[in-house]
């Protein structure tokens, strides 16, 4: 069997680009569903408190850090003691408590939406991998003179 260095990387890059397209296209509906869920369960004042918190420095840090925290990083590595105190205060507010209570259902809804989108895109992902692999092999075949 002939070795093809770089083939796997080429296929992984093609699949990654396709996954990025699929998941990026999903973001607006995830945001819309989350907003509708919050609006249905929170008062206008609570919504405004949440917007104010998450628009501020600590809230923006939390939003930016969420993927790392979901993957297991400790939020205490990302936030200072003062940030943690501000987050704790928000978490104890009515808005923070309602958001916390809604989080498990929203996480489940997001997980289901992502799984559905990935299942629907599986043929496109497979085609991207196959096409990238074939193009790589054609480009790296020895030239016969």
N, C-alpha and C positions, 0 to 999 in steps of 0.2 A: 504494500500500500504506500502510495506516495504521500509525503508530508506536505501540508499546506499551511505554513506559518502565517498567521494573520487572519485565517479564515474564520475562526471562532470569534475573534474580536469584531470582524466585519459583520457577522450575523448578529451578534449581541448589540452592536450599535444600531443596526437597522430595526431590530425589535424594540430597543429602547426608544428610538424616535417615534415608532408607531404607538407604543404605549403612552408616550408623552402627549401625542395628538389626541388619543382616546380620552385620557384623563383630563387634559386641559379643556376639551369640549364638554366635559361633565361638570366642571366647576360652576357655571351659572345656575344649573338646576339644583345643585347641592346647596348653593347659597340661598337660592329662592325658597327651597324647602325648609332650610333652617330658619330663615326670616319669618316664614309663615307660622312655623311652630312656636317661635318666641312670641310673635304678635298675638297668637291665639291664647297664650297662657300668661302673658305679662301685661301689666298696666302701661299706659303711655309714660308715666313717670319712671317705672322700672326699666322700660326700654331705653329711655333717655339716660338713665344712670349707667346702663350697660354700654351704651354708645360712648358716653363720656369716659368711662374707665378704659375701654378697649381702644379709644382714640388717643389716650394719653401714653406717656413713655413706658409705664409698666405694662399696660395692656398690649402695646405694640411689641414689646419684648416677648410677652407670653405667646402672642400669635406667631411671631417669628420662630420661637423655640418649640412650638407644639410638635412638629414632626420629630425633632430630636427627643423630646420627652416621651412621645408615643413609642419610639424605638428603644426606650429604656434609660435615657440620660436623666440624671437627677436635676430637677428644676432648681435646686439650691446651688448648682454649679453655674447657672445662667443668671439668676437673680440675686441681687445683694440682699442683705438683711432688711434694709429699708423697703426694697421692692417687695420682699416676701410679706412684710407687715402690711403694706398697702393692698397686696393681693388678698391677704387673709381678711382684712377689713371689708373689701368688696365681697368676698365669698360669704361673709356673715350677713351682708345686707339682703334685703328682700329680693333684689334683682339677682344677686349672686347665688342665693339659695335656689331660686327658680331655675336659673340657668344650669346649676349643678344637678337639679332633679331631672331636667330635660336631657342632659348629656348622654346617659346610657341609651335612650331611645334614638337620639340623633346619631350616635355612633353606629348603632345597629342599622339604621336606615341608610347611612352613608356606605357602610360595608356592603349591604345588599345592592345598592345602586352601582357601586364599583364592580362587584362581582358580575352583575347583569351586563354592564357595559363591556367588561372584558370577555365574557362568554360570547356576546354578540359580535365582538371584533376579532374573535379567534381566527376566522378564515383570513381576515386582512393581515393579522399578525403573522400567521403561517406563510402567507404569500410574500410578505416583506422579507421574512427570513430566507425563504427559498430563492427569491429573486436576487437578494444580496449575495447569497452563497454561490449561485450560478454565475453572476457577474464577476465575482472574485475569481472563481476558477477559470473562466474564460480569459480574464485579464492576466492570469499568472500561468497559463499553459505555455510550455516551451514552444518557441517559434521554430518551425521547420523551414530551412532555407533551401 
